[in-house]
Amino acid sequence: DIQMTQSPASLSASLGETVSIECLPSEGISNDLAWYQQKSGKSPQLLIYAASRLQDGVPSRFSGSGSGTRYSLKISGMQREDEADYFCQQSYKYPYTFGAGTKLELK
Amino acid sequence: EVQLVESGGSLVQPGGSLKLSCVASGFTFSNYWLDWVRQTPGKSLEWIGEINTDGSKTNYAPSIKDRFTISRDNAKSTLYLQMSNVKSDDTAIYYCTRYYGYIDYWGQGVMVTVSS
Protein backbone atom coordinates (compact mmCIF):
# COMPACT_ATOMS: atom_id res chain seq x y z
CA ASP A 1 0.00 0.00 0.00
CA ILE A 2 1.10 3.58 -0.61
CA GLN A 3 1.69 5.31 2.72
CA MET A 4 0.68 8.97 2.86
CA THR A 5 2.73 10.86 5.44
CA GLN A 6 0.95 14.09 6.25
CA SER A 7 2.39 16.91 8.36
CA PRO A 8 2.01 18.68 10.62
CA ALA A 9 -0.58 16.79 12.67
CA SER A 10 -1.85 20.10 13.99
CA LEU A 11 -1.16 23.78 13.68
CA SER A 12 -2.66 27.07 14.68
CA ALA A 13 -2.69 30.20 12.58
CA SER A 14 -3.74 33.81 12.99
CA LEU A 15 -6.24 35.52 10.73
CA GLY A 16 -4.57 36.41 7.45
CA GLU A 17 -1.61 34.10 8.00
CA THR A 18 -0.44 31.78 5.23
CA VAL A 19 -0.29 28.11 6.16
CA SER A 20 1.02 25.02 4.41
CA ILE A 21 0.31 21.34 4.88
CA GLU A 22 2.49 18.67 3.35
CA CYS A 23 1.77 15.16 2.11
CA LEU A 24 4.53 12.71 1.23
CA PRO A 25 3.51 9.53 -0.59
CA SER A 26 5.78 6.53 -0.10
CA GLU A 27 6.09 6.25 -3.88
CA GLY A 28 5.30 8.38 -6.91
CA ILE A 29 1.60 8.95 -7.53
CA SER A 30 1.67 10.92 -10.76
CA ASN A 31 -0.28 13.86 -9.31
CA ASP A 32 -3.28 11.64 -8.48
CA LEU A 33 -3.76 13.50 -5.23
CA ALA A 34 -6.72 15.24 -3.68
CA TRP A 35 -7.12 17.45 -0.62
CA TYR A 36 -10.25 17.48 1.53
CA GLN A 37 -11.51 19.78 4.25
CA GLN A 38 -13.63 18.43 7.07
CA LYS A 39 -15.33 20.82 9.45
CA SER A 40 -16.45 19.64 12.85
CA GLY A 41 -19.40 17.26 12.62
CA LYS A 42 -19.52 17.41 8.83
CA SER A 43 -18.47 15.22 5.92
CA PRO A 44 -15.21 15.90 4.08
CA GLN A 45 -15.42 18.25 1.11
CA LEU A 46 -13.16 18.28 -1.92
CA LEU A 47 -10.82 21.28 -2.18
CA ILE A 48 -8.14 20.29 -4.67
CA TYR A 49 -7.86 17.43 -7.18
CA ALA A 50 -5.09 16.31 -9.54
CA ALA A 51 -2.67 17.89 -7.06
CA SER A 52 -3.31 21.48 -8.12
CA ARG A 53 -6.79 21.90 -9.62
CA LEU A 54 -9.24 23.90 -7.55
CA GLN A 55 -12.69 22.36 -7.16
CA ASP A 56 -15.56 24.58 -8.30
CA GLY A 57 -16.73 26.90 -5.56
CA VAL A 58 -13.59 26.63 -3.44
CA PRO A 59 -12.06 30.00 -2.52
CA SER A 60 -8.94 30.92 -4.47
CA ARG A 61 -6.92 31.30 -1.26
CA PHE A 62 -6.62 27.50 -1.37
CA SER A 63 -3.97 26.11 -3.69
CA GLY A 64 -2.22 22.81 -4.24
CA SER A 65 1.18 22.02 -5.65
CA GLY A 66 3.77 19.31 -5.91
CA SER A 67 4.73 16.27 -7.90
CA GLY A 68 6.21 12.84 -7.52
CA THR A 69 6.51 12.17 -3.80
CA ARG A 70 5.95 15.63 -2.38
CA TYR A 71 2.67 17.59 -2.34
CA SER A 72 1.38 20.54 -0.40
CA LEU A 73 -1.78 22.48 0.31
CA LYS A 74 -1.49 26.21 0.94
CA ILE A 75 -4.02 28.57 2.43
CA SER A 76 -3.06 32.13 1.58
CA GLY A 77 -4.65 34.21 4.29
CA MET A 78 -6.28 32.15 7.04
CA GLN A 79 -9.97 32.86 7.57
CA ARG A 80 -12.11 31.90 10.54
CA GLU A 81 -14.10 29.45 8.41
CA ASP A 82 -10.92 27.58 7.46
CA GLU A 83 -10.68 26.06 10.94
CA ALA A 84 -11.05 22.35 10.13
CA ASP A 85 -9.30 19.06 9.58
CA TYR A 86 -7.50 18.56 6.26
CA PHE A 87 -6.71 15.25 4.58
CA CYS A 88 -4.79 14.22 1.49
CA GLN A 89 -5.65 11.12 -0.55
CA GLN A 90 -3.98 9.27 -3.39
CA SER A 91 -6.03 7.59 -6.12
CA TYR A 92 -3.05 6.33 -8.13
CA LYS A 93 -2.94 2.78 -6.88
CA TYR A 94 -5.27 0.43 -5.01
CA PRO A 95 -6.01 0.57 -2.19
CA TYR A 96 -6.53 4.30 -2.23
CA THR A 97 -5.04 5.75 0.93
CA PHE A 98 -5.39 8.87 3.03
CA GLY A 99 -3.04 10.94 5.10
CA ALA A 100 -3.62 10.96 8.87
CA GLY A 101 -4.96 14.50 8.76
CA THR A 102 -3.98 17.97 9.92
CA LYS A 103 -6.02 19.86 12.49
CA LEU A 104 -5.96 23.57 11.70
CA GLU A 105 -7.06 25.93 14.45
CA LEU A 106 -7.40 29.67 14.62
CA LYS A 107 -4.91 31.26 16.97
CA GLU B 1 -27.65 19.39 -6.36
CA VAL B 2 -25.76 16.16 -5.79
CA GLN B 3 -27.04 14.29 -2.75
CA LEU B 4 -25.94 11.00 -1.24
CA VAL B 5 -27.99 9.76 1.71
CA GLU B 6 -26.82 6.74 3.66
CA SER B 7 -28.96 4.59 5.93
CA GLY B 8 -28.83 1.30 7.79
CA GLY B 9 -26.24 2.07 10.44
CA SER B 10 -26.73 0.53 13.85
CA LEU B 11 -25.20 -1.38 16.74
CA VAL B 12 -24.20 -4.90 15.68
CA GLN B 13 -22.54 -7.72 17.57
CA PRO B 14 -19.11 -9.05 16.58
CA GLY B 15 -19.51 -11.70 13.92
CA GLY B 16 -22.82 -10.24 12.80
CA SER B 17 -23.98 -8.74 9.52
CA LEU B 18 -25.34 -5.41 8.39
CA LYS B 19 -26.33 -3.84 5.08
CA LEU B 20 -25.90 -0.15 4.40
CA SER B 21 -27.73 1.71 1.64
CA CYS B 22 -27.05 4.99 -0.10
CA VAL B 23 -29.66 6.72 -2.21
CA ALA B 24 -28.30 9.19 -4.73
CA SER B 25 -29.93 12.13 -6.48
CA GLY B 26 -28.98 15.18 -8.48
CA PHE B 27 -26.85 13.40 -11.06
CA THR B 28 -27.00 10.52 -13.54
CA PHE B 29 -26.28 7.68 -11.12
CA SER B 30 -25.38 5.09 -13.76
CA ASN B 31 -22.57 7.27 -15.18
CA TYR B 32 -20.40 7.22 -12.06
CA TRP B 33 -18.21 4.86 -10.11
CA LEU B 34 -19.08 4.92 -6.43
CA ASP B 35 -16.92 4.30 -3.39
CA TRP B 36 -17.36 3.59 0.30
CA VAL B 37 -15.02 5.28 2.77
CA ARG B 38 -15.07 4.98 6.55
CA GLN B 39 -13.84 7.17 9.36
CA THR B 40 -12.81 5.68 12.67
CA PRO B 41 -13.57 7.26 16.05
CA GLY B 42 -9.97 8.52 15.98
CA LYS B 43 -10.86 10.33 12.74
CA SER B 44 -8.65 8.28 10.40
CA LEU B 45 -10.12 7.85 6.92
CA GLU B 46 -9.98 4.46 5.21
CA TRP B 47 -11.04 3.67 1.65
CA ILE B 48 -13.14 0.49 1.67
CA GLY B 49 -13.80 -0.15 -1.98
CA GLU B 50 -15.54 0.86 -5.16
CA ILE B 51 -17.89 -0.32 -7.88
CA ASN B 52 -17.97 0.57 -11.54
CA THR B 53 -20.89 2.08 -13.42
CA ASP B 54 -22.80 -1.10 -14.28
CA GLY B 55 -21.85 -3.06 -11.18
CA SER B 56 -19.73 -5.60 -13.04
CA LYS B 57 -16.44 -4.68 -11.37
CA THR B 58 -15.45 -4.03 -7.79
CA ASN B 59 -12.21 -3.30 -5.97
CA TYR B 60 -11.72 -3.66 -2.24
CA ALA B 61 -9.26 -2.74 0.47
CA PRO B 62 -7.40 -5.80 1.82
CA SER B 63 -8.65 -5.11 5.36
CA ILE B 64 -12.26 -5.88 4.42
CA LYS B 65 -11.93 -8.12 1.39
CA ASP B 66 -14.07 -11.28 1.58
CA ARG B 67 -16.14 -9.77 4.41
CA PHE B 68 -17.73 -6.76 2.70
CA THR B 69 -19.53 -6.65 -0.66
CA ILE B 70 -20.37 -3.55 -2.65
CA SER B 71 -23.29 -3.60 -5.08
CA ARG B 72 -25.60 -1.15 -6.79
CA ASP B 73 -29.05 -0.89 -8.32
CA ASN B 74 -28.99 1.71 -11.07
CA ALA B 75 -32.76 1.59 -11.49
CA LYS B 76 -33.12 2.72 -7.88
CA SER B 77 -30.05 5.00 -7.83
CA THR B 78 -28.91 3.09 -4.79
CA LEU B 79 -25.52 1.86 -3.62
CA TYR B 80 -25.12 -0.89 -1.05
CA LEU B 81 -22.50 -2.17 1.36
CA GLN B 82 -23.10 -5.65 2.74
CA MET B 83 -20.98 -6.18 5.84
CA SER B 84 -20.42 -9.69 7.20
CA ASN B 85 -18.43 -11.18 10.09
CA VAL B 86 -17.94 -7.68 11.48
CA LYS B 87 -15.23 -6.92 14.01
CA SER B 88 -14.76 -4.20 16.60
CA ASP B 89 -12.29 -2.51 14.24
CA ASP B 90 -15.18 -1.96 11.81
CA THR B 91 -16.70 0.58 14.19
CA ALA B 92 -16.77 3.79 12.17
CA ILE B 93 -18.80 6.33 10.27
CA TYR B 94 -19.40 4.97 6.78
CA TYR B 95 -19.57 7.40 3.87
CA CYS B 96 -21.00 6.82 0.43
CA THR B 97 -19.01 8.80 -2.11
CA ARG B 98 -19.02 9.60 -5.81
CA TYR B 99 -15.79 8.94 -7.68
CA TYR B 100 -14.62 10.75 -10.80
CA GLY B 101 -10.87 10.17 -10.79
CA TYR B 102 -11.10 11.51 -7.25
CA ILE B 103 -13.90 11.59 -4.67
CA ASP B 104 -15.91 14.70 -5.44
CA TYR B 105 -18.99 14.22 -3.26
CA TRP B 106 -19.58 12.61 0.12
CA GLY B 107 -22.76 11.61 1.88
CA GLN B 108 -23.47 12.69 5.44
CA GLY B 109 -22.31 9.33 6.76
CA VAL B 110 -23.90 6.63 8.89
CA MET B 111 -22.59 5.23 12.16
CA VAL B 112 -21.85 1.54 12.59
CA THR B 113 -20.91 0.33 16.06
CA VAL B 114 -19.63 -3.21 16.56
CA SER B 115 -19.93 -4.26 20.18
CA SER B 116 -21.34 -7.04 22.33
Interface residues (C-beta under 8 A of the other chain):
Chain A: D1 D32 A34 Y36 S43 P44 Q45 L46 Y49 A50 Q55 D85 F87 Q89 S91 Y94 P95 Y96 T97 F98 A100 G101
Chain B: D35 K43 S44 L45 E46 W47 N59 Y60 A61 P62 Y95 Y99 G101 Y102 I103 D104 Y105 W106 G107 Q108 G109
